[in-house]
Amino acid sequence: MPLTTPVVVEEVVFTREKMTTQLMSEVYKEEIMKHPEEDFDYYEQRENEHYTNHHRLAKELKEEGIVPTLPILLVPGFASSSLKVEQGYKRWENKRIWISLHKLGLRKFKHTVGKALHRQSSQPQDILGSEIRDEAHHESLATKLDGSVRQVAADVTGTSKMKRKWIEHMCLQEDGISDPPGVKVRPYTGLEAISYLDPKRITKRLSHVFAPLITFLTELGYDEQNLQAAPYDWRIPLHHLETRDGYFTQLVKMIETLHHYNGRPVLIIAHSMGNRVVQYFFNWLKWTRGETDATAWIKCYVHTFFAVGPPWLGAPKIGRALISGEAMGLDHFLFGKERLRLARSCGSIGCLLPIERSKFVMNEIESFYYLKKKGEDQFQPCPLKDLLQSCDAQRTVECVDKNFMNNPLYGSRSEDQPMSILEAPPVERLFALYGVGLDTELSYYYEQKK
């Protein structure tokens, strides 16, 4: 029984924060409208301005005598590690695929569409704002653009062969683990994997992840000997990071090496899903070494766990992603079925689903998900699992159960024990940093049409 896309009623009541991630496509659109020509100097100037405050702060701290003491390991969040094609389309091999606008078939997007919109529209947001969000509006868009621009608009609205090829490379098979036949996509290594997702001259500033922090720490005196990154393939379930890539084994070696060269335990800074990865890493240590030895190792090698935006209890918007799809910041480039395929192909996404709703502080919300069945007048609370099964996502439910809920390092080891992932991280110092005063998606309303 297919469902409509979510309609959030009473959003003012049930939402306090708006998503903090600014869509790259929105920023990109605004920039090309202001500067439709190939004005690279302008973008370089904006890039330099963007980091002025970081340089100034680092200089002030150095003048006060503050220097690097603890080595730092950075663990990025969901969709925040760059991925490359190790095997697949020959022209893409050993090149970045996450994220690359050019591989989405949009090589001419900036120059051609930007100039056309600058010339033809006094209200550019009407063309690249609401209308481009859905393939159904392609004809409306195409009538406003002419000549070669119309072909580029067709690329944007989903007809690009390059984009289809990109989707084939990025999406895992139904198990949420395996690459498609003939394709092998893996994460980049090192700081470059988490600095910028698309480090080309124009898109660099628009796709930074840890770049501002890395720039600041480098200015403060950090270098490759005391500042490292631990990128990973954010698409696959947590335990397969180890079974497929040996990620947690590498993490142990990386932390021990940082400790060896600096003579100090490590400060781990993780963001978003990266905190889930670190939590799971600690559970993996206890599982493989025994709790006593694992605790001793953590005490010796980990000084502080600094969690930025940690999803300790998950995030309701992940349920929306599995029901309706998620563009991951590419809202103007990926559409309904493409978004849904990309979201459901990520076996990792289950680790971000909301758990233990009773522990959330928003007591006024009875449920995160509501459904109004056909013929009924009222929305009723509905378990996420039931919603997923109702919209042909039974395979997703099975993957979540197998990879997380029935996994002793994540779910409950027995009926009378809490979920392992809800245990407090076994570190002596834990800091959690959250944004405030920003709207965040909390609840969703679906209406059954058939």
N, C-alpha and C positions, 0 to 999 in steps of 0.2 A: 504494500500500500504506500505509494510514493507520497512524500510530503512536500509542502511548499518550502521556499527559503524562509529563514526565520523572520518573524515580525515581532519586534520587541515593543510591546505596549507598556505604558507607564515607565518608560525608560528613566524619567527623572526620579521616580521613586526607587527603582531597583538598581540604579547605577550611580556610582560616585566618581568613577574615573573614566576618561576617554583613553583609548589606546595610546601609549607613549611613542610607539614607532611611527615616525612620519614616513609616508609612502615615498619610496624612491621615485616612482613614476610621477607623483605630484610635484616633487621638487624639480625633477628633470623638466617637466612641462613648464613650470614657472621660469626656470632659467633660460630655456630656449626662446620663450616669448620675449624676455627682456633683451636677450643677446642672440638674435637669430643667425648672425654671421659667425664665421670660425674665429671668434675672438678668444684665442687661447690665453692671451695676457690677462684678460679679465678673470678667467677661472683660476689662474695662478695667483692673482692678487687676492681673490676670495679665499683661496687655500691658505695663503700666508696669514690673512687676517684671522682665520678660524683658529689658528694655533698661537696667536700672539699672547693670549692670557696664560696659556700653559708655559710658554717660555718665560714670561715675566714671573710667574709664581715659582718656577724652579730656580730662577736666578735669585729671588729673594730668600728662598730657603737655604740655598748654598751660601749666601752671604751671612746667614745666621749660624752657619756651621753645621747644618743638617746634611748628612751624607748617607749613602746606602749602607744599611747594616744587615738586614735580613734578605736572603735571596728570595726571589718571587717566581711563582709559577702561575700562569694565567690559563684558566679553563673556560672556553667560550660556551655560549648557549645554543639553543636550537637555531639551525640555519645560519650560524655565525662562524663556521669553519669553511674556508674555500675548498671546493672539490675540483679534481681534474680527471680527465679521461685518460686512463692508462691503456685501454683497449676499446675500440669502437670505430666510429667514423674516422678514417685515416687522417683527414685534415685537422681533426680535433685532438688527436692523440698527444699526450703530454702537455695539453693546454687546459686552461681553466674553463670549467663549465658552470660552476656556481661561484659567482654569478657572472654571466656574460651577456649583455644586451645584444651584442653582435650575433651571438649564436641563436638568439631568439628571432633572427631575421630582420633586425631593426638597424642595420648598419647606416641606412640613409635617414633614419628617423630625425635626428637632431637637425641636420642641415636642411633637408627638403621640407619636412612638415613645419619646422620652426619658421622658415622664411615664408611659407605659404600662409600660415596662420597669422603671422605678423602683418602680412600684406592684406589678407582678406577679412579678418575678423576683429571687430572692436571689443568683442566679449569672448576671448579665447577659452574661458572656462566652459562656455556652452558647447564647444566642440570637443575639447579633450577632457572635460569634467564629467558630467553625468552621462553623456551619450555614449562614450566609448566603453562604458563599464559592462555593456552587454552586447553580445553578437547580434541580437535582434535589432540594434540601432545602426548596424553597418550601413544600410542604404541611406539613412538620414545623414550619416557622416559623409558618405561618398558624394552625395549631391552638393555638399558644401566645399568640396575640394576638387580640383581638376587635374588633368594630365597625369604626369608621373606621380604626383602626390596621392592620387586616388589609389594607385597600386600599393604605395606604402601604407595607406590606411587599411587596405585589404590585408596586408601583413599583420598589422596591429590587431585586427579583428579575427584572427585565427586561421587564415588561409595559407599562411607561410609554410612552405615545406621545411624550412630551417627550424621553425618553431616545433613542428611535429617531431623532427629528429631530436631536438633538444629534450622534449618530453619523454621520448623513448629512452634516452640515455639516463635521465634523472629519476624516472619512476622504477621502483623495485617491483619484483614479481609479487604474486598474491600472498606469499608467505611473509612479506615485509622484510625479507632478509637478502634474497638472491638477486643478483644483477640479471638483466635480460640476456638471452643468448647472444654471445659475441660482444658483449659490453662489459667493461670493468671500470667503475668510477670509484676513486679513492681520495682521501683528504690530502691536502698539501701538508707539509711539515714546517715547523718553525714559526717565528713571529709573523712572517709574511702571510701565513694562512689566516690570521685573525686580525690583521691591520686593516685591510680594505678587501671587500668582496669583489670589486671590479676596479682594479688599480689603474685603468686607463686615464688619460689626462683629464678628460671631461667628467667621467663618472667617479673618479677617485674620491673627491670630497663628498659625493653623495652617497657613498657606500662604505664609509668608515665604520669599523666595529670597535676594536681596541686601539686604533691608531692614536687618538688624542692621549690616552693613558700611556701608551708606549713612548710617545714623543716626550711627554712630561718626565717619565722615569729616566729616559735617556739623557735629557737635559740635566737631570739631577745627579747623574753619574753612573747609572746602571748600564751594563753592557751584556753581551751574550754569555758571559761567565756567571752572572747573577740574576739574569732575567730570561726566562724561557716560557714557551707556550706549549700547550698540550691539545692541539686540535684533534678532531675525531670525525668519523662519518656519522653525522647526526640523524641519519635516516634509519639506522638499524637498531634493534632492541639492545639494551645495555649489556646483557651477558654475551651477546655476539660481538661486541667490541673486543672482548678477550678471545673468544673461540675463533673468530675470523681474522682479527688484526693483531692479537696479542697486546691490546692497548693497555690493560691494567699492569701487565708485566713490564711494559715500557715505562709506565708511570712510576712504578717503584724505582726503576733504574734512574730515571730522570731526577726524582727527588733525592735519591742517595747521592747522585753526582753533584747536584747543587749543594748539598750538605758538605760533601767532601772538599770541593773547591773553595767554599766560603767559610767552613768551620762553624756554621750556624744552621739551626733548623729552618725550614722553609715556610714562607707565608704563601698560602694558597688563596688566590683571588678567583672566584668563579662567578659567572653570570647566568641567571635564569636556569635553563636546563642543565647547564654546567654544574650547578649545585646538586642536582639529582645524580649526575655522573660521579661527583666526589662522594656523595652519600653511598652510592652503590659500591664504589671503590673501597670504602672503609668496610662495608659488609663483606665484600669479596676477600679482603685481607683476613677478617675474622673467620671466614669459612675455610680458607686455604691454610692458614697458619695456626688456627686456634685462637680463642679470644685473648688469652694471656699474652702470647707472643705478639699478636696484632696490636694490642693496646700498648705494649712496650715499644714496638716499632713506631707507632704514631707519636708517642710521647717523645721519642728520640729525634725523629725527622720532621715533624710538623709543628711549627711554632704557633701559627694562627690560621684559622679558616675564616676568611672574609667573604661572606655570601652577599652578592649584589642581586636584589630581586629574587630571592630563592622561592620556588614554588613548593614549599613544604607540604601543602595540602592540595597541590594541583591547581589547575585553572579551568573554570567553566567554559571558556572560549574554545578549548580543545574539543569539547563535545560538538560545538557548532561546526568546527572544521571538519569533523568526521561525518556530519550530517549534510552540510551544505557546501563544503569545500573551503580551501584556504589558499589565497594567492601568494602568501608569504612576501608581501610588499610589492608584488608585480600585478597589482589590481588592474592596470590598464593594458596588460599584456596577456594575461591568462584569464579564461572565462569559465563558466559553470562546470562543465564536465571535466575540463582540464584541471581546474582547482580541486575538484573532488577526487580525481584520480591521483593527483600528486599527494594530497593529504592522506588518503587511505593507503597509499603504497608505502608510507613511512611507518615501519614497524616500531619505531622508537616513540611514536606519539602517545602511546598508552601510558608512558611514565609521567605524562603531564596532565592526565585526566584527574578531575577532582575526586578526592577520597575523604571519607569521614566528614560529611557535610555538617554534622552536628558540632564540629569543632570550629567552623567558620564563625566569625563574630557578627555576621549580618543575620541576626536572629529573625528579622522581619521577613526574610525570604523562606518560604516553605520548601521550595525546590529550585534547582537551577534550570530545569526543563519542564515545560508545560505543553500539553497537547489537547487540542479541541477536536474530538472525533466527528466524523461526518454525521450530521443530524442532531448534534448536541449544541447547546448554546454557550456552555461555559468551558474555559480552559481548566484542565485538571493536571495536578502534578504527575509527571511520568518519569519512571526510571530511565536513565540514559540507555541502558542495554535494550529496553523495549523499543525505544525510539530507533536505535540503530537497526534492530531486527526488522522494524517496519519499513525501513527504507533500503532494503536489500544490502545491508552491511553485516550479515551474519558472519562472514569470513573475518571481518574486523573484530567482532566480539570474540571469536575463537582465538585470534592472535593475541588480543589483550589478556585473556584468561591464561593462555599458555605461557606467554613471555613475561607476565608480570604477576597476576593474581595467584598463580600456581607456582611461582618461582620463590623458593624459600629465602632468597636474598632481597626480595622485594615485598612479596605478600606475607601472609601468616604461615608460620611453620606448623602451627596446630590451631584447632578451633578456639582454644582458650587463650591464645596469645595475640597481641596486636600485630599489625603489619610491620615487617622488618624495616621498611622504608620510613616509618614514623618514629623510629628510635632516634634519640638525640645523637648527633655526630660525636664520636668518642674523642673529642679534642679538648685541650685545656682552655683554649681561648676561641670563642666563636662570636663573630660580629655579623649582624644581618642589617643590610641597608635597603630601605624601600623608598620609593617616591611617594609623595603625598600631594593631595589637591589635584590629582589628575583622574579623569574618568576611566573606569575599567568595566569591561563587559562582565555582567554577573548572571543574567537570566535570559531565557529564550522562550519564545512562544511559537508553536507550530500548529498549523491547521491541516487536518486530513481532508484531502480533496476527493479521493476515490475509496 
